[in-house]
Structures are given as C-alpha cells and as structure tokens.
Amino acid sequence: MDIVTNPSPQWIQDEAEKIRSSLLNELHRIESEVNDQFQSFKNDVELRQQKMPDTSPTKSSTRQIHESRVFVARNSLLTDLFEISHIQSLRNVFVAVMVIFVLQVIINDLVAHGRLNLDFHLIFQCFGNLHIALSIWLIMQLCTAVLVFMGFYYWANNRVSYLANPKDLKIYDIVWLTIYITYVILFLVLPCREIVKHQLPVASSLIVLLEQLRQLMKIYSFVRENVEKICMQCRLIMEADPTDKKDAEKLTAPDFSKYLYFLFAPTLIYCDTYPRNAVIHWDFVIKMFGQVFAAVVYVYYVVVRFCVPTFENLNQNQITLSIFMTVLFNSIMPGSLFLLLGFYGFLHCWLNAFAEMLRFADRMFYKDWWNSTSFAAYYRTWNVVVHDWLYTYVYKEVFALTGRKNRVIPAICVVLLSATFHEYVMIFALGFFYPVMFLLFGVVGMLFLFLLPRNKGVVYNILLWTFLFIGLGLQSCFYFMEAYARKSCPATDSIWDKVIPRSIVCRFSLQPGKLLHIDL
C-alpha cells in the first residue's frame, strides 16, 4: 500500500525562499543593466547636445544639473545576496578565519604563559578618553541641531522684510552668508583643537572627525536645498507685492522635525520626505550592531596577529630595500581586511541598523563595487552615501560653473576634495603629517581614473583588485612604520619634526639651524 505524504511546511518555506532569492537576484540584474543602458544613453545625448549649436535655452541641461537622487524603498545589496546560501558561505569563511585568529592567540597565551591572557589593552588604548570624544560629539550635535536651524529659520522669516529694498536685501544676505562661513570654519577648527589638546587616541579621534565631516555635509545639504526654496518663494512674493503682509505670511521655512530626522538618517541629501517602512525589526537592529562589534574585534585580532609583531620588532635604522618589500607584502593582507571589514561593519551593518531604527526604506548605501572594472566605477559604487553628496554639490556645481562643456575639471575637483579630507582625517586621527592617503588617492588614484581604459571584463576587474590591494598594503605599511617610529625615535623641538616623517629620517637628528644632521 502506497503512503502519500504531504510536503512539510518547512520544505514549502525553503522552496519559497529559494524562488524569492532567485527573483530578487534577477530583478537586481535587470535593474543594473537598465541603469547602465540609461546612463550610456544619457551620456550619448549629452555629447550630441554639446556638439549641436546652442540656439535654444538649455532647459533639459539645467534640469539635469539640478536633479537630485530619487529615494525609493529597497534593500542593501548584501541583504538580498545573503538570502542565497552560496553567498552566506563566503561570510562564513570570514567568520571561520576570525575563529582561527582567536584560537591562535589563545593557544599562544597558553603555551607562552601557561594561562589565558585576555588582554584587550590595544582596544582600550585606541578608545582612550572616550568620554571626552563623546562630549565633543554631543556639543557638535547640539550646535548642528539647534544653532544651524535657528539661524536659518531667522534668516528665512526675516528676509521678507527686506524684499522692498534690493540693496538692503543684498547686505542682509551677505551678513548671514558671513555668519554661515564663520560657523563652518569654527566647526572645523574647534573640534581639532580639542583633539590636540586632550591627545585623543586614534579611535576616539575618528569618532570626532568623522562625525564632524558628516554633520558639515548635512549642514551644507540642508542649507543648499532650502536656500533655493526660500529664494524662490521670495521671488514670487516680489512679483506679486513685496509690501503685502498676507503674501509674506505664506513663506514656509523647513520644519524642525524633518531637519532633526535628516540629521540622524543615513543619507547626506536633504529631502522633506523619505520612503519609510511600516515597522521596526529590532532583531535586525541587534544583529547589525552585533556584527559591527564583531568587525571591531576582527580588526583587533588582525592588528595583534599581523601588524604588531611585524612593526614592533622593526629596527628603523636597518631598513633595506629587501626588508621594506617584505614588510610591504606582509601588509597587503591586513590592509585588505581593514578595507573589507570597514566596508561591511560601517557601510552595511552600521548604516542598516540606523536605517531600520528610523524606518528609512532606501538602503542603497553602496553598489556592487567588487565587480568594478575601472577606478571611476569603484569611486561611484564604493560609498554611495558620500558619492551622492559629492556628485550633487561638487560635481554638478562645478560642471555648471564651467559652462557644462568639460567633465574633467569637475571630476578633478571631486577627487582632490575627497583626497584632502581623507588626509585631514588621517592627520588628526594619527597625530602626525604623512600624506600617504593624499598621494595614493589624490595623485595615483586620479591617474588611474583618467588613464586606465574603462572596459568591461574579468581582466580589468583583476587589475583593479591588484592595484587596490597594493595601495592598501602601502597605506598600512607606511602608517604603521611612522607610528612606531614616533614611539622609538627621539623627538626634537624643531618645526621640521612635525612635518618630516620620522620613519624616513630616523637615522638623522633635526637640529635648529641645520636641515639634517647625521648622527655618526
């Protein structure tokens, strides 16, 4: 007698999940192809418009320059990819490698000391004076939330009173522009002054510096987007009757609740409304923050296992070319892990956690940068949050100022600005000037951006990963060498000691009146 059994609910659920994952992957593939084709079509149209004589107002070009990113509800790419068991296995490989690192440290402690030595002094050292860093952050956040909004609200609501006299209106705007620029300068200088004053270590300094830049970009986006709206409303009032108080009362300034939400939302482009999810999945939030913590621990074990033994025993006075090349190639793997862990811990886990808590539905914080075949594609897809801000407020603005004829100058401005602030963060986080980041990002990266052909194919993807790994190895090698040279090599009171890398001139002493004096 044949027994017919009904399929189990678990089997049905598994099959449904497989179908859902396949559909999501296919939709992402179609979306990527459509976006690429549309971008290619748009570039062709722009080139044809540039070649045609300018006989009519360029309304379409102006519209293109001032268009902003459209926010739609979507998951992060890795969120959907992790629904596939094959991609989950890749993440499991990284987890297994971290387990091996932990086991190696534990076994070394047991063999060398006869006991388990759970010493996380490096983490505590990097996060030293954390209370001071959080106090600085709190003051910056209050100033951004209260002072900026109150200043903008006062400017917007009182601007109507000067519409009848254009000369007074111009003076009024110049005064408030001066106040705004002064505030931005102070916002850049004062936190750095506190970092130097309290000698904050690297992780605590990064908290202050990254939050400083994040808030500055949000301030600029809020002011830039709403100034245009207020000026448009004022022009409409002037066209009607600038002395009519009823029209003046129609002036609408941004709402504080929308501004406050924007300050914490994982985006740098201000909008009055964003797509929102219906509910908050707190289990997802806890999972994301847990993986952020795991990424920090992972970085710690990579540093302890690979970086500290290499550079702690490195004699700065006996570095030859062969030793340097050995140290460089030993630094490639740690540097690459820093990149991957920083990407996954911050751009995926941290931003997704805040997006879930705020019900922020657009989770496109990055694209498939790992499939890039050129540095131009890598720069566009690695960090979409920052790229959107640079493209909207730097690239498009410079493109408009140069007459919408040359795309090279806006691209150079974007790369140089980004490289400058990357180096700015490294200077105050590490406590010394060593422009490795600027040279690799702003000089070498720009050369690769314009000189390497933008062709698709496996070979170009391999080439990009090769250059990327070498650059990460160079950064890790030079920064760790300089950090340990600052500890072992004697310091001087000369101004040159603050500028010249001590890892390079460790065999020289810098004395007043002499540029370099060799200690024989």
Secondary structure as UniProt FT lines:
FT   HELIX           9..51
FT   HELIX           59..65
FT   HELIX           77..81
FT   TURN            82..83
FT   HELIX           85..113
FT   HELIX           121..126
FT   TURN            127..129
FT   HELIX           130..142
FT   HELIX           143..147
FT   HELIX           148..158
FT   HELIX           159..162
FT   TURN            163..164
FT   HELIX           166..198
FT   HELIX           202..240
FT   TURN            242..243
FT   HELIX           245..248
FT   TURN            249..250
FT   HELIX           256..264
FT   HELIX           282..302
FT   HELIX           303..307
FT   HELIX           308..312
FT   HELIX           316..318
FT   HELIX           321..342
FT   HELIX           343..350
FT   HELIX           351..357
FT   TURN            358..359
FT   HELIX           369..371
FT   HELIX           375..382
FT   HELIX           384..390
FT   HELIX           391..395
FT   HELIX           396..401
FT   TURN            402..403
FT   HELIX           408..430
FT   HELIX           436..438
FT   HELIX           439..444
FT   HELIX           445..451
FT   HELIX           458..488
FT   HELIX           496..499
FT   TURN            502..504
FT   TURN            506..507
FT   STRAND          508..511
FT   TURN            512..513
FT   STRAND          514..518
//
